[in-house]
Structures are given as structure tokens and as C-alpha cells.
Amino acid sequence: MKIIKYLLPALTVIALISACQSSPASEILNKTNTTASLNEVGSAFWETLSNNCGKTFSGYSSFPDDPEDSFHGKLLVAHIETCLDNEIIVPFKVGDNTSRTWIFTRTSEHVQLKHQHLHKDGTPDEISNYGGNADSGDSALVQAASHTELSQISLSFPADDYTRKLLPEAATNVWNITLLSNPENGYAGIVYYLTRHDKPRFKALLTLEPE
């Protein structure tokens, strides 16, 4: 699925990113552009992520704004390292900590997001492999309708049964991953937004690093 391409002025980028960090993607632009089915959104998400294979995105968390939070002020780096037909592996670095990896897998039915945590010796942490399968909750494909808008693809991943058993406190977790793009000016970004009990728990904007 080809995403419509338009040039976006810098001030509009800032405003739209701010909105994306506070609302599901389906609420950011006109909802008449979000009628794609979950399978169509998943295919567009997978294609866009795959097209960025080998690229690195970096940034900082914007919520919670708490100096005591373990992510506060640390550079966050996601490198789209491995892209197979049905698996995309994205090591996620928090400051100097390299223990985290996002693993996206695709089946005929859904796209899945898992969070892998490994010790320095490569063995799995006891808290690892949590996440879920994409659903239609806040998943959306928002194609730019004018030169003042970004194209956005958002998938929403509610906690699955494994996660609810592993982390009962995370039973209501929903991870929302939004891919932002404007190929005409080279802008690309990833918004990682976690909610729990329908309330914000963590947000970060990562933007494409220049090659």
C-alpha cells in the first residue's frame, strides 16, 4: 500500500507530533481517512517498517516527566536491524542499556509485538516476551490529505494472555506504535505510546537519524 507523499512545514511537524503523543492516531486527522481494515493497516505498517530496515531512530521520552523515572533524560535508540518476511527485529537501547528488543511478527491473521529482555550473557530475563496482537481499537491508516499533514500508520497491541499471566498489573496495557512519514522532505518518526487502565503510562518520539 503506497502512502501519499506531501511536503510538511517544520511548524506543522511539531504541532502534529505533539498531537500524536497525546491522542491515538485515529483522532489526529479527519476520521474519514481511517476507514482501512485492520489487515490493510497491518500490511501498510509492515511495508513501512520493512522499508526502513537498517535505519536508526532516536529521541527521548515525553511522559512521564519525572526525574525519578528510569527512562527520564536518557537517549532512546531503536535500530531496525533484521527484516524477514514474517519477522522484524528492533533492538531498543535506553542510555547504555542494550537489554531490550522489540520483535514484530506477522501471520495471516495479525501483526504481533513482543518485548524481549536479555541479560548480558544472552539469557532471557524472567520478565520477557510480553506484548500482544494488533487489534482494531486505535489502529488506523491516516493518509495525508494536504501539504500540511503527515501520513500515519498506527497499530494498537493490547496485552495478550501470556502478558496478563506474567504481569497481572499490566493486564490492561495497550501499546500503540505509530509510524510517521513524509518521504518528500525525508521526515520519518516512530511514536511509542503505552497506556494502562486507559491512562498514559509512557510516551516517546523517535525520529530518523541522518545517514
mmCIF file of the C-alpha atoms, coordinates in Angstrom:
data_MODEL
# 
_entry.id   MODEL 
# 
loop_
_atom_site.group_PDB 
_atom_site.id 
_atom_site.type_symbol 
_atom_site.label_atom_id 
_atom_site.label_alt_id 
_atom_site.label_comp_id 
_atom_site.label_asym_id 
_atom_site.label_entity_id 
_atom_site.label_seq_id 
_atom_site.pdbx_PDB_ins_code 
_atom_site.Cartn_x 
_atom_site.Cartn_y 
_atom_site.Cartn_z 
_atom_site.occupancy 
_atom_site.B_iso_or_equiv 
_atom_site.pdbx_formal_charge 
_atom_site.auth_seq_id 
_atom_site.auth_comp_id 
_atom_site.auth_asym_id 
_atom_site.auth_atom_id 
_atom_site.pdbx_PDB_model_num 
ATOM 1   C CA . MET A 1 1   ? 0.000   0.000   0.000  1.00 0.00 ? 1   MET A CA 1 
ATOM 2   C CA . LYS A 1 2   ? 1.547   3.259   -1.088 1.00 0.00 ? 2   LYS A CA 1 
ATOM 3   C CA . ILE A 1 3   ? 1.326   6.178   1.348  1.00 0.00 ? 3   ILE A CA 1 
ATOM 4   C CA . ILE A 1 4   ? 0.527   9.612   -0.140 1.00 0.00 ? 4   ILE A CA 1 
ATOM 5   C CA . LYS A 1 5   ? 3.523   11.963  -0.009 1.00 0.00 ? 5   LYS A CA 1 
ATOM 6   C CA . TYR A 1 6   ? 3.454   15.687  0.750  1.00 0.00 ? 6   TYR A CA 1 
ATOM 7   C CA . LEU A 1 7   ? 5.865   18.319  1.967  1.00 0.00 ? 7   LEU A CA 1 
ATOM 8   C CA . LEU A 1 8   ? 5.248   19.387  5.586  1.00 0.00 ? 8   LEU A CA 1 
ATOM 9   C CA . PRO A 1 9   ? 6.423   22.736  7.035  1.00 0.00 ? 9   PRO A CA 1 
ATOM 10  C CA . ALA A 1 10  ? 8.515   22.457  10.200 1.00 0.00 ? 10  ALA A CA 1 
ATOM 11  C CA . LEU A 1 11  ? 5.985   24.143  12.485 1.00 0.00 ? 11  LEU A CA 1 
ATOM 12  C CA . THR A 1 12  ? 3.252   21.783  11.370 1.00 0.00 ? 12  THR A CA 1 
ATOM 13  C CA . VAL A 1 13  ? 5.502   18.761  12.052 1.00 0.00 ? 13  VAL A CA 1 
ATOM 14  C CA . ILE A 1 14  ? 5.977   19.949  15.624 1.00 0.00 ? 14  ILE A CA 1 
ATOM 15  C CA . ALA A 1 15  ? 2.260   20.541  16.151 1.00 0.00 ? 15  ALA A CA 1 
ATOM 16  C CA . LEU A 1 16  ? 1.246   17.188  14.678 1.00 0.00 ? 16  LEU A CA 1 
ATOM 17  C CA . ILE A 1 17  ? 3.832   15.238  16.653 1.00 0.00 ? 17  ILE A CA 1 
ATOM 18  C CA . SER A 1 18  ? 2.595   16.896  19.829 1.00 0.00 ? 18  SER A CA 1 
ATOM 19  C CA . ALA A 1 19  ? -0.940  15.791  18.998 1.00 0.00 ? 19  ALA A CA 1 
ATOM 20  C CA . CYS A 1 20  ? 0.214   12.279  18.211 1.00 0.00 ? 20  CYS A CA 1 
ATOM 21  C CA . GLN A 1 21  ? 1.829   11.963  21.620 1.00 0.00 ? 21  GLN A CA 1 
ATOM 22  C CA . SER A 1 22  ? -1.406  12.863  23.400 1.00 0.00 ? 22  SER A CA 1 
ATOM 23  C CA . SER A 1 23  ? -4.044  11.094  21.277 1.00 0.00 ? 23  SER A CA 1 
ATOM 24  C CA . PRO A 1 24  ? -4.485  7.837   19.367 1.00 0.00 ? 24  PRO A CA 1 
ATOM 25  C CA . ALA A 1 25  ? -3.613  8.226   15.699 1.00 0.00 ? 25  ALA A CA 1 
ATOM 26  C CA . SER A 1 26  ? -7.247  7.808   14.693 1.00 0.00 ? 26  SER A CA 1 
ATOM 27  C CA . GLU A 1 27  ? -8.084  11.084  16.469 1.00 0.00 ? 27  GLU A CA 1 
ATOM 28  C CA . ILE A 1 28  ? -5.350  13.246  14.966 1.00 0.00 ? 28  ILE A CA 1 
ATOM 29  C CA . LEU A 1 29  ? -6.623  13.780  11.426 1.00 0.00 ? 29  LEU A CA 1 
ATOM 30  C CA . ASN A 1 30  ? -10.023 13.599  9.783  1.00 0.00 ? 30  ASN A CA 1 
ATOM 31  C CA . LYS A 1 31  ? -11.539 10.217  10.617 1.00 0.00 ? 31  LYS A CA 1 
ATOM 32  C CA . THR A 1 32  ? -12.819 9.823   7.056  1.00 0.00 ? 32  THR A CA 1 
ATOM 33  C CA . ASN A 1 33  ? -9.250  8.849   6.221  1.00 0.00 ? 33  ASN A CA 1 
ATOM 34  C CA . THR A 1 34  ? -9.191  5.970   8.750  1.00 0.00 ? 34  THR A CA 1 
ATOM 35  C CA . THR A 1 35  ? -11.588 3.517   7.102  1.00 0.00 ? 35  THR A CA 1 
ATOM 36  C CA . ALA A 1 36  ? -8.934  0.938   6.178  1.00 0.00 ? 36  ALA A CA 1 
ATOM 37  C CA . SER A 1 37  ? -9.440  -2.559  7.586  1.00 0.00 ? 37  SER A CA 1 
ATOM 38  C CA . LEU A 1 38  ? -7.097  -3.946  10.236 1.00 0.00 ? 38  LEU A CA 1 
ATOM 39  C CA . ASN A 1 39  ? -5.467  -6.193  7.598  1.00 0.00 ? 39  ASN A CA 1 
ATOM 40  C CA . GLU A 1 40  ? -4.841  -3.169  5.353  1.00 0.00 ? 40  GLU A CA 1 
ATOM 41  C CA . VAL A 1 41  ? -3.385  -1.193  8.252  1.00 0.00 ? 41  VAL A CA 1 
ATOM 42  C CA . GLY A 1 42  ? -1.201  -4.161  9.227  1.00 0.00 ? 42  GLY A CA 1 
ATOM 43  C CA . SER A 1 43  ? 0.093   -4.559  5.673  1.00 0.00 ? 43  SER A CA 1 
ATOM 44  C CA . ALA A 1 44  ? 0.891   -0.853  5.378  1.00 0.00 ? 44  ALA A CA 1 
ATOM 45  C CA . PHE A 1 45  ? 2.566   -0.894  8.812  1.00 0.00 ? 45  PHE A CA 1 
ATOM 46  C CA . TRP A 1 46  ? 4.702   -3.903  7.858  1.00 0.00 ? 46  TRP A CA 1 
ATOM 47  C CA . GLU A 1 47  ? 5.671   -2.425  4.487  1.00 0.00 ? 47  GLU A CA 1 
ATOM 48  C CA . THR A 1 48  ? 6.671   0.909   6.031  1.00 0.00 ? 48  THR A CA 1 
ATOM 49  C CA . LEU A 1 49  ? 8.680   -0.691  8.832  1.00 0.00 ? 49  LEU A CA 1 
ATOM 50  C CA . SER A 1 50  ? 10.422  -3.002  6.339  1.00 0.00 ? 50  SER A CA 1 
ATOM 51  C CA . ASN A 1 51  ? 11.255  -0.079  4.054  1.00 0.00 ? 51  ASN A CA 1 
ATOM 52  C CA . ASN A 1 52  ? 13.165  1.453   6.971  1.00 0.00 ? 52  ASN A CA 1 
ATOM 53  C CA . CYS A 1 53  ? 15.247  -1.667  7.546  1.00 0.00 ? 53  CYS A CA 1 
ATOM 54  C CA . GLY A 1 54  ? 18.805  -0.802  8.561  1.00 0.00 ? 54  GLY A CA 1 
ATOM 55  C CA . LYS A 1 55  ? 17.822  2.667   9.729  1.00 0.00 ? 55  LYS A CA 1 
ATOM 56  C CA . THR A 1 56  ? 18.053  4.129   13.219 1.00 0.00 ? 56  THR A CA 1 
ATOM 57  C CA . PHE A 1 57  ? 15.532  6.253   15.094 1.00 0.00 ? 57  PHE A CA 1 
ATOM 58  C CA . SER A 1 58  ? 16.347  8.134   18.286 1.00 0.00 ? 58  SER A CA 1 
ATOM 59  C CA . GLY A 1 59  ? 14.768  10.518  20.750 1.00 0.00 ? 59  GLY A CA 1 
ATOM 60  C CA . TYR A 1 60  ? 13.583  10.933  24.325 1.00 0.00 ? 60  TYR A CA 1 
ATOM 61  C CA . SER A 1 61  ? 10.549  10.097  26.402 1.00 0.00 ? 61  SER A CA 1 
ATOM 62  C CA . SER A 1 62  ? 7.966   12.842  26.873 1.00 0.00 ? 62  SER A CA 1 
ATOM 63  C CA . PHE A 1 63  ? 5.914   11.074  29.560 1.00 0.00 ? 63  PHE A CA 1 
ATOM 64  C CA . PRO A 1 64  ? 6.197   10.664  32.452 1.00 0.00 ? 64  PRO A CA 1 
ATOM 65  C CA . ASP A 1 65  ? 8.023   13.930  33.028 1.00 0.00 ? 65  ASP A CA 1 
ATOM 66  C CA . ASP A 1 66  ? 9.545   12.666  36.261 1.00 0.00 ? 66  ASP A CA 1 
ATOM 67  C CA . PRO A 1 67  ? 13.280  12.862  37.031 1.00 0.00 ? 67  PRO A CA 1 
ATOM 68  C CA . GLU A 1 68  ? 12.893  9.654   39.062 1.00 0.00 ? 68  GLU A CA 1 
ATOM 69  C CA . ASP A 1 69  ? 11.631  7.689   36.065 1.00 0.00 ? 69  ASP A CA 1 
ATOM 70  C CA . SER A 1 70  ? 14.233  5.215   34.784 1.00 0.00 ? 70  SER A CA 1 
ATOM 71  C CA . PHE A 1 71  ? 13.853  6.486   31.192 1.00 0.00 ? 71  PHE A CA 1 
ATOM 72  C CA . HIS A 1 72  ? 13.929  10.205  32.013 1.00 0.00 ? 72  HIS A CA 1 
ATOM 73  C CA . GLY A 1 73  ? 16.621  12.143  30.123 1.00 0.00 ? 73  GLY A CA 1 
ATOM 74  C CA . LYS A 1 74  ? 18.145  9.030   28.556 1.00 0.00 ? 74  LYS A CA 1 
ATOM 75  C CA . LEU A 1 75  ? 18.673  8.789   24.811 1.00 0.00 ? 75  LEU A CA 1 
ATOM 76  C CA . LEU A 1 76  ? 16.385  6.159   23.333 1.00 0.00 ? 76  LEU A CA 1 
ATOM 77  C CA . VAL A 1 77  ? 17.586  4.423   20.174 1.00 0.00 ? 77  VAL A CA 1 
ATOM 78  C CA . ALA A 1 78  ? 15.646  1.944   18.023 1.00 0.00 ? 78  ALA A CA 1 
ATOM 79  C CA . HIS A 1 79  ? 17.582  0.280   15.205 1.00 0.00 ? 79  HIS A CA 1 
ATOM 80  C CA . ILE A 1 80  ? 15.531  -1.671  12.658 1.00 0.00 ? 80  ILE A CA 1 
ATOM 81  C CA . GLU A 1 81  ? 18.113  -4.408  12.428 1.00 0.00 ? 81  GLU A CA 1 
ATOM 82  C CA . THR A 1 82  ? 16.596  -7.533  10.866 1.00 0.00 ? 82  THR A CA 1 
ATOM 83  C CA . CYS A 1 83  ? 13.708  -7.661  8.394  1.00 0.00 ? 83  CYS A CA 1 
ATOM 84  C CA . LEU A 1 84  ? 12.359  -11.019 7.288  1.00 0.00 ? 84  LEU A CA 1 
ATOM 85  C CA . ASP A 1 85  ? 9.079   -11.814 5.542  1.00 0.00 ? 85  ASP A CA 1 
ATOM 86  C CA . ASN A 1 86  ? 7.363   -12.546 8.846  1.00 0.00 ? 86  ASN A CA 1 
ATOM 87  C CA . GLU A 1 87  ? 9.659   -11.087 11.497 1.00 0.00 ? 87  GLU A CA 1 
ATOM 88  C CA . ILE A 1 88  ? 11.222  -7.680  12.140 1.00 0.00 ? 88  ILE A CA 1 
ATOM 89  C CA . ILE A 1 89  ? 13.727  -7.294  14.985 1.00 0.00 ? 89  ILE A CA 1 
ATOM 90  C CA . VAL A 1 90  ? 14.361  -3.861  16.502 1.00 0.00 ? 90  VAL A CA 1 
ATOM 91  C CA . PRO A 1 91  ? 16.959  -3.577  19.286 1.00 0.00 ? 91  PRO A CA 1 
ATOM 92  C CA . PHE A 1 92  ? 15.897  -0.761  21.623 1.00 0.00 ? 92  PHE A CA 1 
ATOM 93  C CA . LYS A 1 93  ? 18.625  0.973   23.616 1.00 0.00 ? 93  LYS A CA 1 
ATOM 94  C CA . VAL A 1 94  ? 17.907  3.048   26.730 1.00 0.00 ? 94  VAL A CA 1 
ATOM 95  C CA . GLY A 1 95  ? 21.005  5.085   27.558 1.00 0.00 ? 95  GLY A CA 1 
ATOM 96  C CA . ASP A 1 96  ? 23.734  2.442   27.889 1.00 0.00 ? 96  ASP A CA 1 
ATOM 97  C CA . ASN A 1 97  ? 21.268  -0.383  28.482 1.00 0.00 ? 97  ASN A CA 1 
ATOM 98  C CA . THR A 1 98  ? 21.030  -2.721  25.489 1.00 0.00 ? 98  THR A CA 1 
ATOM 99  C CA . SER A 1 99  ? 18.898  -5.446  27.073 1.00 0.00 ? 99  SER A CA 1 
ATOM 100 C CA . ARG A 1 100 ? 15.665  -4.603  25.230 1.00 0.00 ? 100 ARG A CA 1 
ATOM 101 C CA . THR A 1 101 ? 14.426  -5.675  21.790 1.00 0.00 ? 101 THR A CA 1 
ATOM 102 C CA . TRP A 1 102 ? 11.109  -5.158  20.033 1.00 0.00 ? 102 TRP A CA 1 
ATOM 103 C CA . ILE A 1 103 ? 10.079  -8.167  17.975 1.00 0.00 ? 103 ILE A CA 1 
ATOM 104 C CA . PHE A 1 104 ? 7.321   -7.791  15.389 1.00 0.00 ? 104 PHE A CA 1 
ATOM 105 C CA . THR A 1 105 ? 5.924   -10.937 13.794 1.00 0.00 ? 105 THR A CA 1 
ATOM 106 C CA . ARG A 1 106 ? 3.281   -11.295 11.104 1.00 0.00 ? 106 ARG A CA 1 
ATOM 107 C CA . THR A 1 107 ? 0.859   -14.130 10.424 1.00 0.00 ? 107 THR A CA 1 
ATOM 108 C CA . SER A 1 108 ? -2.114  -14.395 8.092  1.00 0.00 ? 108 SER A CA 1 
ATOM 109 C CA . GLU A 1 109 ? -4.291  -13.147 10.951 1.00 0.00 ? 109 GLU A CA 1 
ATOM 110 C CA . HIS A 1 110 ? -2.397  -10.392 12.727 1.00 0.00 ? 110 HIS A CA 1 
ATOM 111 C CA . VAL A 1 111 ? 0.759   -8.436  13.495 1.00 0.00 ? 111 VAL A CA 1 
ATOM 112 C CA . GLN A 1 112 ? 2.236   -9.125  16.923 1.00 0.00 ? 112 GLN A CA 1 
ATOM 113 C CA . LEU A 1 113 ? 4.545   -7.023  19.105 1.00 0.00 ? 113 LEU A CA 1 
ATOM 114 C CA . LYS A 1 114 ? 6.698   -8.631  21.788 1.00 0.00 ? 114 LYS A CA 1 
ATOM 115 C CA . HIS A 1 115 ? 9.250   -7.082  24.142 1.00 0.00 ? 115 HIS A CA 1 
ATOM 116 C CA . GLN A 1 116 ? 12.324  -9.239  24.700 1.00 0.00 ? 116 GLN A CA 1 
ATOM 117 C CA . HIS A 1 117 ? 14.641  -8.624  27.650 1.00 0.00 ? 117 HIS A CA 1 
ATOM 118 C CA . LEU A 1 118 ? 18.017  -10.379 27.793 1.00 0.00 ? 118 LEU A CA 1 
ATOM 119 C CA . HIS A 1 119 ? 20.811  -10.446 30.346 1.00 0.00 ? 119 HIS A CA 1 
ATOM 120 C CA . LYS A 1 120 ? 24.336  -9.512  29.268 1.00 0.00 ? 120 LYS A CA 1 
ATOM 121 C CA . ASP A 1 121 ? 25.139  -13.201 28.730 1.00 0.00 ? 121 ASP A CA 1 
ATOM 122 C CA . GLY A 1 122 ? 22.229  -13.501 26.309 1.00 0.00 ? 122 GLY A CA 1 
ATOM 123 C CA . THR A 1 123 ? 19.924  -15.472 28.580 1.00 0.00 ? 123 THR A CA 1 
ATOM 124 C CA . PRO A 1 124 ? 16.296  -14.304 28.835 1.00 0.00 ? 124 PRO A CA 1 
ATOM 125 C CA . ASP A 1 125 ? 15.217  -12.173 31.764 1.00 0.00 ? 125 ASP A CA 1 
ATOM 126 C CA . GLU A 1 126 ? 12.380  -13.637 33.840 1.00 0.00 ? 126 GLU A CA 1 
ATOM 127 C CA . ILE A 1 127 ? 10.258  -10.701 32.626 1.00 0.00 ? 127 ILE A CA 1 
ATOM 128 C CA . SER A 1 128 ? 10.423  -11.042 28.849 1.00 0.00 ? 128 SER A CA 1 
ATOM 129 C CA . ASN A 1 129 ? 8.343   -11.721 25.736 1.00 0.00 ? 129 ASN A CA 1 
ATOM 130 C CA . TYR A 1 130 ? 5.370   -9.623  26.827 1.00 0.00 ? 130 TYR A CA 1 
ATOM 131 C CA . GLY A 1 131 ? 3.140   -7.729  24.396 1.00 0.00 ? 131 GLY A CA 1 
ATOM 132 C CA . GLY A 1 132 ? 0.160   -8.650  22.264 1.00 0.00 ? 132 GLY A CA 1 
ATOM 133 C CA . ASN A 1 133 ? -1.539  -8.897  18.883 1.00 0.00 ? 133 ASN A CA 1 
ATOM 134 C CA . ALA A 1 134 ? -2.765  -5.873  16.959 1.00 0.00 ? 134 ALA A CA 1 
ATOM 135 C CA . ASP A 1 135 ? -6.462  -5.188  17.174 1.00 0.00 ? 135 ASP A CA 1 
ATOM 136 C CA . SER A 1 136 ? -8.794  -2.630  15.655 1.00 0.00 ? 136 SER A CA 1 
ATOM 137 C CA . GLY A 1 137 ? -9.043  -0.476  18.794 1.00 0.00 ? 137 GLY A CA 1 
ATOM 138 C CA . ASP A 1 138 ? -6.898  2.541   17.884 1.00 0.00 ? 138 ASP A CA 1 
ATOM 139 C CA . SER A 1 139 ? -5.295  1.068   14.780 1.00 0.00 ? 139 SER A CA 1 
ATOM 140 C CA . ALA A 1 140 ? -5.534  3.486   11.870 1.00 0.00 ? 140 ALA A CA 1 
ATOM 141 C CA . LEU A 1 141 ? -4.167  4.360   8.455  1.00 0.00 ? 141 LEU A CA 1 
ATOM 142 C CA . VAL A 1 142 ? -4.218  8.133   8.013  1.00 0.00 ? 142 VAL A CA 1 
ATOM 143 C CA . GLN A 1 143 ? -3.124  9.263   4.552  1.00 0.00 ? 143 GLN A CA 1 
ATOM 144 C CA . ALA A 1 144 ? -2.035  12.864  4.145  1.00 0.00 ? 144 ALA A CA 1 
ATOM 145 C CA . ALA A 1 145 ? -4.777  14.899  2.526  1.00 0.00 ? 145 ALA A CA 1 
ATOM 146 C CA . SER A 1 146 ? -2.822  18.112  2.080  1.00 0.00 ? 146 SER A CA 1 
ATOM 147 C CA . HIS A 1 147 ? 0.698   19.513  2.244  1.00 0.00 ? 147 HIS A CA 1 
ATOM 148 C CA . THR A 1 148 ? 0.178   20.320  5.946  1.00 0.00 ? 148 THR A CA 1 
ATOM 149 C CA . GLU A 1 149 ? -0.253  16.727  7.090  1.00 0.00 ? 149 GLU A CA 1 
ATOM 150 C CA . LEU A 1 150 ? 1.887   13.695  7.802  1.00 0.00 ? 150 LEU A CA 1 
ATOM 151 C CA . SER A 1 151 ? 0.981   10.193  6.730  1.00 0.00 ? 151 SER A CA 1 
ATOM 152 C CA . GLN A 1 152 ? 0.480   7.964   9.756  1.00 0.00 ? 152 GLN A CA 1 
ATOM 153 C CA . ILE A 1 153 ? 0.084   4.248   10.313 1.00 0.00 ? 153 ILE A CA 1 
ATOM 154 C CA . SER A 1 154 ? -0.850  3.162   13.805 1.00 0.00 ? 154 SER A CA 1 
ATOM 155 C CA . LEU A 1 155 ? -1.255  -0.303  15.305 1.00 0.00 ? 155 LEU A CA 1 
ATOM 156 C CA . SER A 1 156 ? -2.671  -0.939  18.758 1.00 0.00 ? 156 SER A CA 1 
ATOM 157 C CA . PHE A 1 157 ? -1.431  -4.002  20.713 1.00 0.00 ? 157 PHE A CA 1 
ATOM 158 C CA . PRO A 1 158 ? -3.433  -4.947  23.850 1.00 0.00 ? 158 PRO A CA 1 
ATOM 159 C CA . ALA A 1 159 ? -1.769  -7.226  26.384 1.00 0.00 ? 159 ALA A CA 1 
ATOM 160 C CA . ASP A 1 160 ? -2.231  -10.904 25.492 1.00 0.00 ? 160 ASP A CA 1 
ATOM 161 C CA . ASP A 1 161 ? -2.944  -13.848 27.795 1.00 0.00 ? 161 ASP A CA 1 
ATOM 162 C CA . TYR A 1 162 ? 0.757   -14.589 28.292 1.00 0.00 ? 162 TYR A CA 1 
ATOM 163 C CA . THR A 1 163 ? 1.402   -11.000 29.359 1.00 0.00 ? 163 THR A CA 1 
ATOM 164 C CA . ARG A 1 164 ? -1.568  -10.940 31.723 1.00 0.00 ? 164 ARG A CA 1 
ATOM 165 C CA . LYS A 1 165 ? -0.295  -14.082 33.458 1.00 0.00 ? 165 LYS A CA 1 
ATOM 166 C CA . LEU A 1 166 ? 3.326   -12.897 33.532 1.00 0.00 ? 166 LEU A CA 1 
ATOM 167 C CA . LEU A 1 167 ? 2.486   -9.365  34.696 1.00 0.00 ? 167 LEU A CA 1 
ATOM 168 C CA . PRO A 1 168 ? -1.005  -9.203  36.226 1.00 0.00 ? 168 PRO A CA 1 
ATOM 169 C CA . GLU A 1 169 ? -0.550  -5.479  36.873 1.00 0.00 ? 169 GLU A CA 1 
ATOM 170 C CA . ALA A 1 170 ? -0.100  -4.996  33.105 1.00 0.00 ? 170 ALA A CA 1 
ATOM 171 C CA . ALA A 1 171 ? -3.320  -6.799  32.164 1.00 0.00 ? 171 ALA A CA 1 
ATOM 172 C CA . THR A 1 172 ? -4.830  -3.584  30.741 1.00 0.00 ? 172 THR A CA 1 
ATOM 173 C CA . ASN A 1 173 ? -1.679  -2.473  28.922 1.00 0.00 ? 173 ASN A CA 1 
ATOM 174 C CA . VAL A 1 174 ? -2.106  -1.283  25.347 1.00 0.00 ? 174 VAL A CA 1 
ATOM 175 C CA . TRP A 1 175 ? 0.971   -0.486  23.265 1.00 0.00 ? 175 TRP A CA 1 
ATOM 176 C CA . ASN A 1 176 ? 0.313   1.850   20.351 1.00 0.00 ? 176 ASN A CA 1 
ATOM 177 C CA . ILE A 1 177 ? 3.035   2.175   17.702 1.00 0.00 ? 177 ILE A CA 1 
ATOM 178 C CA . THR A 1 178 ? 2.594   4.962   15.157 1.00 0.00 ? 178 THR A CA 1 
ATOM 179 C CA . LEU A 1 179 ? 4.802   5.319   12.087 1.00 0.00 ? 179 LEU A CA 1 
ATOM 180 C CA . LEU A 1 180 ? 5.020   8.878   10.756 1.00 0.00 ? 180 LEU A CA 1 
ATOM 181 C CA . SER A 1 181 ? 6.342   9.626   7.292  1.00 0.00 ? 181 SER A CA 1 
ATOM 182 C CA . ASN A 1 182 ? 6.768   12.344  4.713  1.00 0.00 ? 182 ASN A CA 1 
ATOM 183 C CA . PRO A 1 183 ? 9.113   10.962  2.038  1.00 0.00 ? 183 PRO A CA 1 
ATOM 184 C CA . GLU A 1 184 ? 9.160   14.243  0.109  1.00 0.00 ? 184 GLU A CA 1 
ATOM 185 C CA . ASN A 1 185 ? 11.099  16.006  2.858  1.00 0.00 ? 185 ASN A CA 1 
ATOM 186 C CA . GLY A 1 186 ? 12.676  12.855  4.306  1.00 0.00 ? 186 GLY A CA 1 
ATOM 187 C CA . TYR A 1 187 ? 10.942  13.065  7.677  1.00 0.00 ? 187 TYR A CA 1 
ATOM 188 C CA . ALA A 1 188 ? 10.149  9.803   9.462  1.00 0.00 ? 188 ALA A CA 1 
ATOM 189 C CA . GLY A 1 189 ? 9.310   9.058   13.052 1.00 0.00 ? 189 GLY A CA 1 
ATOM 190 C CA . ILE A 1 190 ? 8.084   6.408   15.466 1.00 0.00 ? 190 ILE A CA 1 
ATOM 191 C CA . VAL A 1 191 ? 5.754   7.216   18.338 1.00 0.00 ? 191 VAL A CA 1 
ATOM 192 C CA . TYR A 1 192 ? 5.712   4.589   21.107 1.00 0.00 ? 192 TYR A CA 1 
ATOM 193 C CA . TYR A 1 193 ? 2.739   5.127   23.409 1.00 0.00 ? 193 TYR A CA 1 
ATOM 194 C CA . LEU A 1 194 ? 1.802   2.851   26.308 1.00 0.00 ? 194 LEU A CA 1 
ATOM 195 C CA . THR A 1 195 ? -1.429  3.122   28.285 1.00 0.00 ? 195 THR A CA 1 
ATOM 196 C CA . ARG A 1 196 ? -2.616  1.249   31.364 1.00 0.00 ? 196 ARG A CA 1 
ATOM 197 C CA . HIS A 1 197 ? -6.202  1.440   32.632 1.00 0.00 ? 197 HIS A CA 1 
ATOM 198 C CA . ASP A 1 198 ? -6.818  3.783   29.663 1.00 0.00 ? 198 ASP A CA 1 
ATOM 199 C CA . LYS A 1 199 ? -4.344  6.308   31.110 1.00 0.00 ? 199 LYS A CA 1 
ATOM 200 C CA . PRO A 1 200 ? -0.949  7.357   29.690 1.00 0.00 ? 200 PRO A CA 1 
ATOM 201 C CA . ARG A 1 201 ? 1.952   5.404   31.169 1.00 0.00 ? 201 ARG A CA 1 
ATOM 202 C CA . PHE A 1 202 ? 4.823   6.073   28.756 1.00 0.00 ? 202 PHE A CA 1 
ATOM 203 C CA . LYS A 1 203 ? 5.374   8.070   25.546 1.00 0.00 ? 203 LYS A CA 1 
ATOM 204 C CA . ALA A 1 204 ? 8.395   8.614   23.339 1.00 0.00 ? 204 ALA A CA 1 
ATOM 205 C CA . LEU A 1 205 ? 9.012   10.125  19.928 1.00 0.00 ? 205 LEU A CA 1 
ATOM 206 C CA . LEU A 1 206 ? 11.925  8.722   17.939 1.00 0.00 ? 206 LEU A CA 1 
ATOM 207 C CA . THR A 1 207 ? 12.960  10.420  14.691 1.00 0.00 ? 207 THR A CA 1 
ATOM 208 C CA . LEU A 1 208 ? 15.020  9.097   11.820 1.00 0.00 ? 208 LEU A CA 1 
ATOM 209 C CA . GLU A 1 209 ? 18.726  9.755   12.201 1.00 0.00 ? 209 GLU A CA 1 
ATOM 210 C CA . PRO A 1 210 ? 20.522  11.156  9.113  1.00 0.00 ? 210 PRO A CA 1 
ATOM 211 C CA . GLU A 1 211 ? 22.632  8.627   7.270  1.00 0.00 ? 211 GLU A CA 1 
# 
